[in-house]
């Protein structure tokens, strides 16, 4: 009988996609202290009563930290009708210690509501002038999806400028479209009616362009004006006060060949958003490496233009998030196994819960990770925080072939084995080898000695991998639980079949 008869893996998306979320999916978010600090900064920014805090937001975090899901929650809290968020807010922040945060958010929403616009990744931006086209297109799409029809002066100006620069294009368009020709028989008449802000003609122009499959770009110098004209039209026609432009996977933009030049354009808009009369904001979500192409001085100046927040995966909340990957098939047998393991080794529950504000809940979260060993889960969170990449995360580790094979292995179940640190080493080794500057010492040590260690037995190699993993993460994580001490090595294999042999193994490794 394998573990998979009592617990399997859920089919979950490895990353939260704000553009493809299902109804109510955002409410599964697990708020923690760092999110609450971020939310308070957002509230102060949107409140717009302090020039120092009134600016856009930039969330930077490695893959798997939950930053995209956090961005989605911020969007819903600022953009959904108050009636749709009240239950979540009052349940999530019901404790008295959250009184200020809860009341501040609900008071803010009495006077402010933002209109959401979602963007993702590169957005087909190949040239600098594509930025204005993509921003305009996504804002218009979002307005159309919400049933909001807005035409602003810059829309007319855009077409007039294009007619002046490319009259032949418009002559051909008029000739190909009878409806447009009926209201504007020539380029001169078309320009005249657009200059007069004739909305009927504008509708015919848009229909003709759609039919022909054409896009007319705003000139970059008009983009900022257009965005704020849309903001002001929203204020006049709806209960929205401004725009919230969420740009997830913004790393792709910044690491492109034109990334720094695009950032200059975006920062000009961001600075205008800081003006007291405006209530529109960017919410960029990226990997910390997004700013690596900038010189240090420019990097710090860029961060200063935003509420720049580093979003880490905190082990305490990560345990709960990771446990969602496991699906209990046979609850009775699963709980028997779980209780037996932690009944014999309660110290594993204390190890990572003492720093938690809710110790008992954290202990439950750790127990619900079974058969993932708590120390493996802890190391995985530091891997995600410090070294995670778009191709590897703790969630993909749990869904990896080696973990699936473990769950399907009769012997693993029969021997009461757990998923120990050596499984994580096998998973991350390729990533470590790709970054010799950070991890070259540990990968070289492994490649030089793993055969001689393995010749002593499988458990020798498992401990060797665990020690190397501690060394690799200790170099970049500031945590007592990751230092390669004897105590931490013992904890890695506490409650496993390696435990009884550990002293012999450590003596061998020390001698050799």
C-alpha positions in Angstrom: 0.0 0.0 0.0 1.5 3.4 -1.0 0.9 6.9 0.6 -1.1 7.8 -2.5 -3.9 5.6 -1.2 -4.4 8.1 1.7 -3.0 11.4 0.3 -2.4 12.6 -3.2 -1.5 15.9 -4.9 -4.1 18.5 -6.0 -4.0 19.8 -9.6 -3.2 23.4 -8.9 -1.7 26.1 -11.0 1.8 26.7 -9.9 1.3 30.5 -10.1 -1.7 32.8 -9.5 -2.7 34.5 -12.8 -4.8 37.6 -12.1 -6.0 37.7 -15.7 -7.4 34.1 -15.5 -8.7 33.9 -11.9 -12.0 32.1 -11.2 -14.8 33.8 -9.2 -13.9 34.3 -5.6 -10.5 32.6 -6.0 -8.7 35.7 -4.5 -10.4 35.0 -1.2 -8.3 31.9 -0.6 -5.4 34.2 0.0 -3.7 33.8 3.4 -2.8 37.2 4.8 0.3 37.5 6.9 2.2 40.4 8.6 4.1 41.4 5.5 0.9 41.6 3.4 -0.8 43.6 6.1 2.1 46.1 6.1 1.9 46.3 2.3 -1.9 46.8 2.5 -1.4 49.6 5.0 1.0 51.3 2.6 -1.5 51.0 -0.2 -4.3 52.5 1.9 -2.1 55.5 2.8 -1.2 56.0 -0.8 -4.7 55.8 -2.1 -6.1 58.0 0.7 -4.2 60.8 -1.0 -3.9 63.1 2.0 -0.1 63.0 2.3 2.3 63.9 -0.6 5.0 61.6 0.8 2.8 58.5 0.6 0.8 59.3 -2.5 2.6 57.2 -5.1 2.3 53.9 -7.0 3.3 50.5 -5.7 5.9 48.0 -6.8 6.0 44.5 -5.3 9.2 42.5 -5.8 9.5 38.9 -4.8 11.0 35.6 -6.1 8.8 33.0 -7.7 6.3 31.2 -5.5 6.2 33.8 -2.7 2.5 34.7 -3.3 3.2 38.2 -4.7 0.8 37.8 -7.6 -2.0 36.6 -5.3 -1.3 39.5 -3.0 -1.6 41.9 -5.9 -5.0 40.3 -6.8 -6.3 40.8 -3.3 -5.2 44.4 -3.3 -7.1 44.8 -6.7 -10.3 43.4 -5.3 -10.1 45.3 -2.0 -9.7 48.6 -3.9 -11.9 48.0 -6.9 -14.8 45.6 -6.0 -18.0 47.0 -4.6 -17.7 47.4 -0.8 -20.5 44.9 -0.3 -18.4 42.2 -2.1 -15.4 42.6 0.1 -16.9 43.4 3.5 -17.3 39.7 4.6 -13.7 38.9 3.7 -12.3 42.0 5.4 -14.4 41.5 8.6 -13.5 37.8 8.8 -9.8 38.1 7.9 -9.3 41.1 10.2 -11.8 40.4 13.0 -9.2 40.4 15.8 -8.8 43.6 17.8 -5.1 43.9 16.8 -6.4 44.6 13.2 -8.9 47.3 14.2 -6.8 50.1 12.7 -6.2 48.2 9.4 -9.7 47.0 9.0 -11.3 50.4 9.8 -8.8 52.3 7.6 -9.6 50.1 4.7 -13.4 50.3 5.0 -13.3 54.0 5.7 -11.1 54.5 2.5 -13.6 52.6 0.5 -16.4 54.9 1.5 -14.8 57.6 -0.6 -12.4 55.8 -3.0 -12.9 53.2 -5.6 -10.4 52.4 -8.4 -11.0 50.9 -11.8 -8.8 47.8 -12.4 -6.8 47.2 -15.6 -4.7 44.0 -15.8 -1.5 43.6 -17.8 0.9 40.7 -17.9 4.4 40.2 -19.0 5.8 41.6 -22.2 2.4 42.5 -23.7 3.7 42.3 -27.3 5.9 45.3 -26.7 8.7 45.1 -29.2 9.4 48.8 -29.7 9.2 51.9 -27.4 6.1 53.2 -29.3 4.3 49.9 -28.5 3.9 50.9 -24.9 1.3 53.6 -25.6 -0.6 51.2 -27.8 -0.7 48.4 -25.2 -1.6 50.6 -22.3 -4.4 52.2 -24.3 -5.6 48.8 -25.7 -5.8 47.2 -22.2 -7.5 50.2 -20.6 -10.1 50.2 -23.4 -10.6 46.5 -23.2 -11.2 46.7 -19.5 -13.7 49.6 -19.8 -15.5 47.7 -22.6 -15.7 44.5 -20.5 -17.2 46.6 -17.6 -19.8 48.1 -20.0 -18.3 51.6 -19.7 -18.2 53.8 -22.8 -15.7 56.6 -22.5 -14.4 58.9 -25.3 -11.9 61.6 -24.4 -10.4 64.5 -26.3 -7.1 62.7 -26.8 -8.9 60.0 -28.8 -9.9 62.6 -31.4 -6.4 64.2 -31.3 -4.8 60.8 -31.9 -6.7 60.3 -35.2 -6.2 63.9 -36.4 -2.4 63.5 -35.9 -2.4 60.2 -37.7 -4.4 61.7 -40.6 -1.9 64.6 -40.9 1.0 62.2 -40.9 -0.5 59.4 -43.2 -3.3 60.9 -45.4 -2.9 58.2 -48.0 -3.8 55.5 -45.4 -7.0 57.3 -44.6 -7.9 57.9 -48.2 -7.8 54.2 -48.8 -9.7 53.4 -45.6 -12.5 55.8 -46.6 -12.6 54.2 -50.1 -12.9 50.7 -48.5 -15.6 51.5 -46.1 -19.0 52.8 -47.3 -20.3 53.7 -43.9 -17.3 55.9 -43.1 -17.4 57.4 -46.6 -21.1 58.4 -46.0 -20.2 60.7 -43.1 -16.7 61.7 -44.2 -16.3 61.5 -48.0 -12.7 62.7 -48.0 -9.7 63.1 -45.7 -10.3 66.9 -45.3 -13.9 66.3 -44.1 -12.9 63.5 -41.8 -10.2 65.6 -40.1 -12.6 68.5 -39.8 -15.3 66.4 -38.0 -12.8 64.7 -35.7 -11.3 68.1 -34.8 -14.8 69.1 -33.8 -15.0 66.0 -31.5 -17.8 64.5 -33.5 -18.5 61.2 -31.6 -20.6 59.7 -34.4 -17.7 60.0 -36.9 -15.4 58.6 -34.3 -17.6 55.5 -34.0 -17.5 55.0 -37.8 -13.7 55.4 -37.7 -13.3 52.8 -35.0 -15.6 50.4 -36.9 -13.6 50.8 -40.1 -10.3 50.2 -38.3 -11.6 47.1 -36.6 -13.0 45.7 -39.9 -9.6 46.4 -41.5 -7.6 44.9 -38.6 -5.7 48.2 -38.0 -4.5 49.8 -34.8 -3.7 53.5 -34.5 -1.2 54.3 -31.8 -1.2 57.2 -29.4 2.0 59.2 -29.6 4.0 58.6 -26.5 3.8 62.2 -25.5 0.0 62.0 -25.5 -0.3 58.8 -23.4 0.0 60.5 -20.1 -2.7 63.1 -21.1 -5.0 60.3 -22.3 -4.7 58.3 -19.1 -5.7 61.3 -17.0 -8.5 62.2 -19.3 -9.9 58.7 -18.9 -9.5 59.0 -15.1 -11.5 62.3 -15.1 -14.2 60.8 -17.4 -14.5 57.9 -15.0 -15.1 60.3 -12.2 -17.8 62.1 -14.2 -19.7 59.1 -15.4 -19.1 56.4 -12.7 -18.3 55.9 -9.0 -14.6 55.2 -9.8 -12.1 57.8 -8.8 -9.2 56.6 -10.9 -7.3 53.7 -12.4 -5.4 50.9 -10.8 -3.1 49.4 -13.5 -1.8 46.1 -12.3 1.2 44.8 -14.3 2.1 41.3 -13.3 5.4 39.6 -14.4 6.7 43.1 -15.1 10.2 41.5 -15.0 9.8 40.5 -18.6 9.4 44.2 -19.6 12.4 45.3 -17.5 14.7 42.6 -18.8 13.9 43.2 -22.4 16.4 45.1 -24.6 14.2 48.3 -24.3 13.3 47.8 -20.6 15.1 50.8 -19.2 13.7 53.1 -21.9 10.2 51.9 -21.3 10.7 52.5 -17.5 11.5 56.1 -18.3 8.1 56.6 -20.0 6.3 54.8 -17.2 8.0 56.8 -14.5 6.9 60.0 -16.1 3.3 58.8 -15.8 4.0 57.5 -12.3 5.3 60.9 -11.2 2.2 62.6 -12.7 0.0 60.1 -10.7 1.6 61.5 -7.6 0.0 64.9 -8.2 -2.7 65.7 -5.6 -5.5 66.0 -8.3 -4.9 62.4 -9.5 -6.2 59.1 -8.1 -4.6 56.6 -10.5 -1.8 54.2 -9.7 0.5 51.5 -11.1 0.9 48.2 -9.3 4.0 46.6 -10.7 4.7 43.0 -9.7 8.2 41.6 -10.5 11.1 39.5 -9.5 13.8 41.5 -7.5 16.1 41.0 -10.5 14.0 43.4 -12.6 16.1 46.4 -11.6 19.5 44.6 -12.1 20.1 46.4 -15.4 20.1 49.8 -13.7 23.1 51.3 -12.0 22.9 51.3 -8.3 22.2 55.0 -8.0 19.4 54.9 -10.6 18.0 51.7 -9.0 17.6 53.4 -5.6 16.1 56.5 -7.3 13.6 54.2 -9.1 12.6 52.5 -5.8 12.1 55.9 -4.2 9.4 56.8 -6.8 7.2 53.9 -5.6 6.2 52.1 -2.5 8.8 49.5 -3.3 8.1 46.4 -1.2 10.2 43.2 -1.1 7.7 40.3 -0.7 9.2 37.2 0.9 7.8 33.8 1.4 7.5 33.6 5.2 7.9 30.0 6.5 5.0 30.3 8.9 2.4 31.3 6.2 4.2 29.2 3.6 3.5 26.0 5.6 -0.3 26.6 5.2 0.0 27.5 1.5 2.1 24.4 0.8 -0.3 22.1 2.7 -3.0 23.0 0.2 -1.1 21.0 -2.4 -1.9 17.8 -0.6 -5.4 16.2 -0.9 -6.4 13.7 1.7 -8.0 10.6 0.2 -8.5 8.5 3.3 -8.9 10.8 6.2 -8.9 8.2 9.0 -5.7 6.5 7.8 -4.0 9.8 7.1 -4.7 11.2 10.5 -3.5 8.0 12.2 -0.2 8.3 10.3 0.1 12.0 10.9 -0.7 11.7 14.7 1.7 8.8 15.1 4.6 10.7 13.5 4.2 13.9 15.4 3.2 12.1 18.6 6.6 10.6 18.7 8.3 13.8 17.6 6.4 16.8 18.9 9.7 18.8 18.9 9.3 19.1 15.1 6.1 21.1 15.7 7.8 23.4 18.2 10.8 24.0 15.9 9.1 26.3 13.5 6.0 27.5 15.4 7.5 29.4 18.3 7.9 32.6 16.3 4.3 32.5 15.0 1.6 34.8 16.3 -0.7 31.8 16.3 1.3 28.9 17.5 -1.4 26.3 17.5 -2.6 27.1 14.0 1.0 26.9 12.7 1.4 23.5 14.3 -1.7 22.4 12.5 -0.3 23.7 9.2 3.0 21.8 9.8 1.1 18.6 10.6 -1.0 19.0 7.4 2.2 18.9 5.3 2.7 15.2 6.2 4.4 13.2 4.7 6.7 16.2 3.8 9.2 16.5 6.6 8.9 19.9 8.4 12.6 20.6 8.0 12.3 19.9 4.2 9.4 22.3 4.0 11.4 25.0 5.9 14.4 24.7 3.6 12.0 24.8 0.6 10.7 28.2 1.7 14.2 29.6 1.9 15.0 28.2 -1.5 11.9 30.0 -2.9 12.7 33.2 -1.1 16.4 33.5 -1.8 17.0 31.5 -5.0 13.7 30.8 -6.6 13.2 31.2 -10.3 10.3 31.1 -12.8 11.1 27.4 -13.6 11.4 26.1 -10.0 9.4 26.8 -6.9 8.3 24.9 -3.7 5.0 24.2 -5.3 6.6 22.6 -8.4 8.9 20.7 -6.0 5.9 19.2 -4.3 4.5 18.3 -7.7 7.8 16.9 -9.0 8.2 13.3 -10.3 10.4 12.3 -7.3 7.7 13.3 -4.8 5.0 11.6 -6.9 7.1 8.5 -7.0 7.6 8.7 -3.2 3.8 8.8 -2.7 3.4 5.8 -5.0 6.1 3.7 -3.4 4.8 0.8 -1.2 8.1 0.6 0.7 8.1 4.3 1.6 4.7 3.8 3.2 5.6 0.5 4.8 8.8 2.0 6.4 7.1 5.1 7.6 9.4 7.3 5.5 8.9 11.1 5.0 10.1 13.4 2.2 13.5 14.4 3.5 15.9 17.1 2.5 17.8 14.9 0.0 14.7 15.0 -2.3 14.9 18.8 -2.3 18.6 18.7 -3.1 17.9 16.5 -6.1 15.3 19.0 -7.3 17.4 22.2 -6.9 20.8 20.8 -7.8 20.4 21.9 -11.5 19.6 25.4 -10.4 22.6 25.5 -8.0 24.9 24.4 -10.8 23.6 27.2 -13.1 24.8 29.8 -10.5 28.4 29.0 -9.8 29.0 32.4 -8.1 26.6 31.6 -5.3 26.6 27.8 -5.2 29.8 26.7 -6.9 31.4 25.6 -3.6 28.6 23.2 -2.6 28.1 21.7 -6.1 31.8 21.2 -6.6 31.9 19.4 -3.2 29.0 17.2 -4.2 30.5 16.3 -7.7 33.9 15.5 -6.2 32.7 13.2 -3.4 29.2 11.9 -4.0 30.4 8.5 -5.4 32.7 7.8 -2.5 29.9 8.8 0.0 27.3 6.7 -1.9 29.6 3.7 -1.7 29.0 3.6 2.0 25.3 3.3 1.6 22.1 5.2 0.5 21.6 7.0 3.9 25.2 8.3 3.8 24.4 10.1 0.5 21.1 11.4 1.8 22.8 13.0 4.8 25.5 14.4 2.6 22.9 16.1 0.3 21.1 17.5 3.4 24.3 19.1 4.7 25.2 20.6 1.4 21.7 22.0 1.1 22.1 23.7 4.5 25.4 25.1 3.4 24.0 26.4 0.1 21.0 28.2 1.8 23.0 29.3 4.8 25.1 31.5 2.5 22.0 33.5 1.5 19.4 33.1 4.3 19.7 34.7 7.6 18.1 32.0 9.8 19.3 29.9 12.7 17.2 27.0 11.2 19.4 26.9 8.1 22.9 26.9 9.6 24.8 23.6 9.0 25.0 22.8 12.7 24.9 19.3 14.2 21.5 20.1 15.7 20.0 21.2 12.4 21.5 18.2 10.6 19.9 15.9 13.2 16.6 17.7 12.8 16.6 17.1 9.0 16.4 13.4 9.7 14.5 13.3 13.0 11.8 10.6 12.9 13.3 8.9 9.8 15.1 5.6 9.2 18.3 7.6 8.9 18.2 8.8 12.6 19.7 5.7 14.2 22.6 5.7 11.7 23.3 9.5 11.8 26.2 9.5 14.3 28.1 6.9 12.2 27.4 8.9 9.0 28.6 12.2 10.5 31.7 10.5 11.9 32.5 9.2 8.4 31.9 12.6 6.7 34.0 14.4 9.4 36.9 11.9 9.0 36.9 12.1 5.2 
